């Protein structure tokens, strides 16, 4: 799990907040943000919020699991910059491992057992019984 500490300002000028979601690319090739929910609403995330004494800011501590599929962003809103998105944590896109064939797995197991005759014989015996 990865620990993230973020401060947000929920009210007034220059306010910002956290959202959980993902980016989609539309037909014209533009990247669009798609909100799923807030980090405190997602049960896969462990989120703790602590408000400042006057309630002007919120200090977040968020624990993100390694296999979390969504992206965590801070959305800022100001009159001059109506919507600005800052990526706080991004899911690993495209790191899906390719499926290895059974023959390659057997070859790799025998390579790892190389030099150990007892283990090599045991592997050969198990594989011939299958």
C-alpha positions in Angstrom: 0.0 0.0 0.0 1.1 3.5 -0.8 0.6 6.3 1.7 -0.5 9.7 0.3 -0.8 12.9 2.3 -2.7 15.8 0.7 -4.2 19.1 1.9 -7.4 20.5 0.3 -9.3 23.8 0.8 -13.0 23.0 0.4 -14.4 26.6 0.6 -13.8 30.1 -0.7 -11.6 31.4 -3.5 -9.1 28.9 -4.8 -11.0 25.9 -3.4 -10.0 22.4 -4.3 -11.1 18.8 -3.5 -10.2 15.2 -4.2 -11.9 12.9 -6.7 -11.4 9.3 -7.8 -12.0 8.2 -11.4 -10.2 7.7 -14.7 -9.3 9.5 -17.9 -11.0 8.7 -21.2 -10.0 9.7 -24.6 -12.9 10.9 -26.8 -13.3 10.6 -30.6 -11.4 13.8 -31.1 -8.4 12.6 -29.1 -9.0 14.8 -26.1 -8.4 13.5 -22.6 -11.5 13.8 -20.4 -11.8 13.2 -16.7 -14.5 10.8 -15.6 -15.3 11.0 -11.9 -16.4 7.8 -10.0 -16.7 9.2 -6.5 -14.7 10.7 -3.6 -11.9 8.9 -1.9 -13.8 8.7 1.4 -16.7 6.9 -0.4 -14.5 4.2 -2.0 -14.2 1.2 0.3 -11.0 0.0 -1.3 -9.2 3.1 -0.1 -8.4 3.8 3.5 -9.0 7.5 3.9 -8.6 9.6 7.1 -9.6 13.3 7.1 -8.7 15.9 9.7 -10.1 19.4 9.5 -8.1 22.4 10.6 -9.2 24.4 13.7 -11.3 26.8 11.7 -12.4 24.3 9.1 -10.5 26.1 6.3 -8.5 23.1 5.2 -8.7 19.3 5.3 -5.6 17.2 5.8 -6.0 13.8 4.1 -4.1 10.6 4.7 -5.0 8.0 2.1 -3.7 4.4 1.8 -3.9 3.2 -1.8 -3.6 -0.5 -2.5 -1.0 -1.6 -5.1 -3.7 -3.1 -7.4 -6.0 -0.1 -7.2 -7.4 0.5 -10.7 -8.5 4.2 -10.5 -6.7 7.5 -10.5 -6.7 10.0 -7.6 -6.7 13.7 -8.5 -7.1 17.1 -6.8 -9.5 19.4 -8.7 -9.0 23.1 -8.2 -11.6 25.7 -8.9 -11.0 29.4 -9.2 -12.7 32.2 -11.2 -9.5 32.6 -13.3 -9.0 28.8 -13.8 -12.4 27.3 -13.8 -11.2 23.7 -13.5 -7.7 22.5 -13.1 -6.9 18.8 -12.5 -3.7 17.7 -10.7 -2.9 13.9 -10.7 -2.0 12.8 -7.2 -1.8 9.1 -7.8 -2.3 7.2 -11.1 -3.0 3.6 -11.6 -0.4 1.6 -13.5 -1.8 1.5 -17.0 -0.8 -1.3 -19.3 1.3 -3.3 -16.8 -0.8 -6.4 -17.3 1.5 -9.4 -17.5 1.2 -11.5 -20.6 0.1 -15.1 -20.2 3.0 -17.6 -20.3 2.4 -20.9 -22.1 2.6 -24.1 -20.1 5.7 -25.3 -22.1 7.5 -22.1 -21.2 6.6 -22.5 -17.6 7.9 -26.1 -17.6 11.1 -24.9 -19.3 11.6 -22.2 -16.8 11.0 -24.5 -13.8 13.6 -27.0 -15.1 16.1 -24.1 -15.6 15.6 -23.0 -12.0 16.1 -26.6 -10.8 19.2 -27.0 -12.9 22.1 -28.5 -10.8 19.7 -30.1 -8.3 19.2 -33.6 -9.5 16.6 -34.5 -6.9 14.4 -31.5 -7.8 14.8 -32.1 -11.5 13.8 -35.7 -11.2 10.8 -34.8 -9.1 9.7 -32.2 -11.6 10.0 -34.7 -14.5 8.1 -37.3 -12.5 5.3 -34.8 -11.8 5.1 -33.6 -15.4 5.0 -37.1 -16.9 2.1 -38.0 -14.6 0.0 -35.1 -15.8 
